[in-house]
């Protein structure tokens, strides 16, 4: 198994709406498409949203992401997610 450590810098004043969008729409749709969300955190400054999602293998990342991003549920959200995010960092990691 491999995971992605994803660090999003959220636009000022938008953390509450981001967390709501994440919990009500993004997380359930990820899990519906076989992408478990292992954990999610907000830093104490409320500027960064850090989360971990997992895949069976590195090869599965592109396949599962394509399924997720083309799903009707994700398409219905339009650019709502990107409106919240100022910067994205993604690191693919495996357990030591």
MOVEN-V751229 format. One record per pair of residues at least 12 apart in sequence whose ideal C-beta (glycine too) atoms are under 10 Angstrom apart, sorted by sequence separation. I is the first residue (numbers start at 1). J is the second residue. If there is no record, write none. Layout:
BEGIN
i->I j->J
i->I j->J
END
This chain:
BEGIN
i->39 j->51
i->40 j->52
i->53 j->65
i->27 j->40
i->38 j->51
i->39 j->52
i->40 j->53
i->8 j->22
i->23 j->37
i->26 j->40
i->37 j->51
i->38 j->52
i->39 j->53
i->22 j->37
i->37 j->52
i->38 j->53
i->53 j->68
i->36 j->52
i->37 j->53
i->38 j->54
i->23 j->40
i->36 j->53
i->37 j->54
i->22 j->40
i->35 j->53
i->36 j->54
i->35 j->54
i->36 j->55
i->34 j->54
i->35 j->55
i->19 j->40
i->30 j->51
i->34 j->55
i->31 j->53
i->34 j->56
i->19 j->42
i->30 j->53
i->18 j->42
i->27 j->51
i->26 j->51
i->35 j->60
i->16 j->42
i->27 j->53
i->34 j->60
i->35 j->61
i->15 j->42
i->19 j->46
i->22 j->49
i->15 j->43
i->18 j->46
i->22 j->51
i->34 j->63
i->35 j->64
i->61 j->90
i->15 j->45
i->16 j->46
i->19 j->49
i->33 j->63
i->34 j->64
i->35 j->65
i->4 j->35
i->6 j->37
i->15 j->46
i->18 j->49
i->33 j->64
i->61 j->92
i->10 j->42
i->14 j->46
i->15 j->47
i->33 j->65
i->35 j->67
i->3 j->36
i->5 j->38
i->10 j->43
i->13 j->46
i->15 j->48
i->33 j->66
i->34 j->67
i->35 j->68
i->4 j->38
i->6 j->40
i->7 j->41
i->9 j->43
i->12 j->46
i->15 j->49
i->30 j->64
i->33 j->67
i->34 j->68
i->58 j->92
i->1 j->36
i->3 j->38
i->12 j->47
i->30 j->65
i->32 j->67
i->33 j->68
i->49 j->84
i->3 j->39
i->7 j->43
i->10 j->46
i->11 j->47
i->32 j->68
i->33 j->69
i->49 j->85
i->58 j->94
i->10 j->47
i->33 j->70
i->53 j->90
i->55 j->92
i->9 j->47
i->10 j->48
i->30 j->68
i->33 j->71
i->48 j->86
i->8 j->47
i->9 j->48
i->10 j->49
i->29 j->68
i->32 j->71
i->47 j->86
i->48 j->87
i->50 j->89
i->52 j->91
i->54 j->93
i->8 j->48
i->9 j->49
i->29 j->69
i->33 j->73
i->47 j->87
i->7 j->48
i->8 j->49
i->30 j->71
i->32 j->73
i->33 j->74
i->48 j->89
i->52 j->93
i->54 j->95
i->7 j->49
i->8 j->50
i->26 j->68
i->29 j->71
i->32 j->74
i->6 j->49
i->7 j->50
i->8 j->51
i->29 j->72
i->6 j->50
i->7 j->51
i->29 j->73
i->30 j->74
i->5 j->50
i->6 j->51
i->28 j->73
i->29 j->74
i->5 j->51
i->6 j->52
i->4 j->51
i->5 j->52
i->6 j->53
i->26 j->73
i->29 j->76
i->4 j->52
i->5 j->53
i->25 j->73
i->26 j->74
i->29 j->77
i->3 j->52
i->4 j->53
i->25 j->74
i->3 j->53
i->4 j->54
i->3 j->54
i->4 j->55
i->25 j->76
i->26 j->77
i->2 j->54
i->3 j->55
i->25 j->77
i->1 j->54
i->2 j->55
i->1 j->55
i->2 j->56
i->26 j->80
i->1 j->56
i->2 j->57
i->25 j->80
i->26 j->81
i->1 j->57
i->2 j->58
i->21 j->77
i->25 j->81
i->2 j->59
i->4 j->61
i->2 j->60
i->3 j->61
i->1 j->60
i->2 j->61
i->21 j->80
i->22 j->81
i->21 j->81
i->4 j->65
i->18 j->80
i->21 j->83
i->22 j->84
i->17 j->80
i->18 j->81
i->21 j->84
i->18 j->83
i->19 j->84
i->17 j->83
i->18 j->84
i->17 j->84
i->18 j->85
i->14 j->83
i->15 j->84
i->14 j->84
i->14 j->85
i->11 j->83
i->14 j->86
i->8 j->81
i->11 j->84
i->10 j->84
i->11 j->85
i->12 j->86
i->9 j->84
i->10 j->85
i->11 j->86
i->8 j->84
i->9 j->85
i->10 j->86
i->11 j->87
i->8 j->85
i->9 j->86
i->10 j->87
i->8 j->86
i->9 j->87
i->8 j->87
i->9 j->88
i->7 j->87
i->8 j->88
i->9 j->89
i->7 j->88
i->8 j->89
i->6 j->88
i->7 j->89
i->8 j->90
i->6 j->89
i->7 j->90
i->5 j->89
i->6 j->90
i->7 j->91
i->5 j->90
i->6 j->91
i->4 j->90
i->5 j->91
i->4 j->91
i->5 j->92
i->3 j->91
i->4 j->92
i->5 j->93
i->3 j->92
i->4 j->93
i->2 j->92
i->3 j->93
i->2 j->93
i->3 j->94
i->2 j->94
i->3 j->95
i->1 j->94
i->2 j->95
i->1 j->95
END
